[in-house]
Amino acid sequence: MAYTNKKLQVVFGDGTLGLGGDDFHYIFSYERGGLESLLIQGKEWLYRTPTPTYWRATTDNDRGSSFSVKSA
């Protein structure tokens, strides 16, 4: 990465923290607890806070009780 002598802009909001520079802007949400917006070179890469998704393979017990059908 090339050395640049540019200043980092920090914006403290009521519910967010913003970090910005010449070709990027990040917004962190205090309420949602993570990165909410990621804008790099004019392109939005992230428009909401990511949430984890958990999944596991069904077992014989799940098939017998129709758990996979109920939880679909």
Secondary structure, 3 states (H helix, E strand, C coil): CCCCCCCCEEEECCCEEEEECCCEEEEEECCCCEEEEEEECCEEEECCCCCCCCCCCCCHHHHHCCHHHHCC
